[in-house]
Amino acid sequence: MKKFTKVLSTVVAAALMAVTFTACGDSSSTTEGKNGTIKFGTNAEFTPFEYVVSKGVIGEFDGIDMAIAKQIGDDNNKDVKIENMEFDSLLVALENGKVDAVIAGMTVTDERKEKVDFSDSYYNAKQVMIVKEDSSISKASDMADKKIVVIQGYTGEVCVKDLGYSYQSFKKGTEAIMELVNGKCDVVVIDSVTAEKYVKDNKGLKIVEDNKQFENEEYAIAVKKGNKDLLDEINKSIKKMKEDGKINEFAAKYSDVTDSGSSSESK
């Protein structure tokens, strides 16, 4: 019996040693070597920040935000997954635990800060007006008697509502722009970076700014209230990307993206 026990112990020890050596091998190319997964919620309708292509930086998703999300995963040795949904469903999904974080060109507001915790900002933008080149609109107050279109849940909708003007909202930026192109509205209020893409891609349009009415905004990543560990990981990565110029690099890379480079549903 002792001899059998000794032989069995030797076999077990050899097996354990083999497992140990296997575990010590190079696992950098496998998901088993990762410490977990970050599931980001987004609204892939916001070129150049997030949109759908046949092959993007994360699956079918591409853009500035997607590149940032992937870098956050790489910096923290985690896989990254994307959940695409309507913009006004993102914070609900975050609160319900369907996603771990939200990256969607989301502006930090006091109202949103009551529901979620925000990372350090990674991008500055502002609201602008897109009009036809022959439009008489030159400032925000000129919209008072005009037909205004916004994108549902976006900061532009909040700004127009605060001005007390009536408006029509669409779920997709492309739908809003087509209303303007086809002469069914007078102005679209939207984020400046995305406005530049629409004007570039659609002849006959121009951007009108009103710096007195529309203040600068900060984009940041939202996490569930109290999720300090994930927030710290994200902030550490954002700080690193700012210091080494990665975010500027991503912005430059996607600055020439047009709607033709994304799906027909993207912005």
C-alpha positions, -999 to +999 in steps of 0.1 A: +000+000+000+028+024+009+045+017-024+013+023-043+007+056-024+043+067-032+038+060-069+004+078-070+020+108-052+047+109-079+021+109-107+001+136-090+032+157-085+042+153-121+008+163-132+008+194-110+042+203-123+029+201-159+000+223-151+023+248-134+046+250-165+016+254-187+003+283-166+037+299-167+036+299-205+029+329-227-008+336-223-007+372-237-025+361-269-053+343-251-083+355-232-074+331-203-045+355-195-069+385-190-082+396-157-118+401-169-140+420-193-153+455-194-186+458-212-191+493-226-225+506-237-226+529-267-248+544-293-230+537-326-247+566-344-221+593-337-193+596-363-164+600-357-168+588-321-187+556-326-202+539-357-205+506-374-183+492-401-176+457-415-144+455-394-137+480-366-113+483-337-137+463-315-157+439-336-179+459-360-175+491-340-150+518-348-143+555-340-125+577-314-145+563-284-140+527-295-103+532-298-102+547-263-123+518-250-099+493-265-069+511-250-085+511-216-090+474-219-054+469-230-040+491-202-059+470-176-053+436-192-090+432-198-112+422-228-136+448-241-171+441-253-196+466-268-233+468-263-250+490-289-283+506-280-304+538-282-287+567-265-314+574-240-313+537-228-276+538-219-277+551-184-306+528-176-286+499-188-257+510-167-279+513-135-294+479-142-260+463-146-264+454-183-231+472-190-202+482-168-195+516-184-209+540-210-187+556-237-208+574-262-196+610-267-216+617-235-215+652-221-211+655-183-241+673-168-253+679-133-284+659-140-265+629-152-240+632-123-269+625-099-274+591-115-238+579-124-201+586-117-181+602-145-145+596-153-121+625-160-130+642-193-113+631-224-127+655-251-141+690-253-170+699-276-199+724-279-233+726-295-237+743-329-264+749-354-263+733-389-283+753-415-284+757-453-258+780-468-284+807-476-300+806-441-306+838-422-298+821-389-267+837-374-272+831-336-293+810-313-320+835-308-327+835-346-341+800-342-372+813-323-396+811-352-378+784-371-384+746-374-357+730-352-346+694-352-325+677-326-314+641-318-333+625-290-315+624-256-285+645-269-273+677-253-287+696-282-322+687-272-316+700-237-302+733-250-331+739-273-356+730-245-338+754-221-342+781-247-380+775-246-382+767-283-404+739-298-386+712-318-388+678-334-365+650-322-351+621-342-333+590-329-306+592-356-285+621-368-288+610-404-325+614-402-322+649-387-298+659-414-320+646-442-348+667-429-326+698-433-312+687-467-347+681-480-360+714-467-383+700-441-366+719-412-345+751-408-318+740-384-303+710-367-286+715-332-259+690-326-223+685-312-196+704-330-174+675-340-203+656-356-216+687-372-183+691-390-187+656-405-222+663-417-213+696-433-184+679-450-205+651-463-235+671-474-231+700-499-250+732-493-248+732-455-229+753-430-222+755-393-233+785-372-218+790-337-231+810-308-204+809-281-225+831-258-254+807-258-237+773-262-209+767-237-180+742-240-189+707-229-168+678-216-171+642-228-165+615-202-171+578-194-199+569-171-198+541-145-223+529-120-225+550-088-198+537-063-179+516-088-146+531-077-124+503-088-135+505-124-135+543-123-099+543-111-088+519-139-105+541-165-091+574-151-056+559-149-058+549-186-073+583-196-045+601-179-019+579-196-036+585-230-035+623-225+001+623-215+014+601-243-008+618-270-030+588-277-063+606-276-050+633-300-037+604-322-072+588-323-089+621-330-065+627-360-069+591-372-107+594-374-109+631-385-114+621-422-141+595-415-173+601-436-207+585-435-197+565-466-171+547-444-197+536-419-230+518-421-261+535-435-273+538-400-243+556-386-239+593-380 
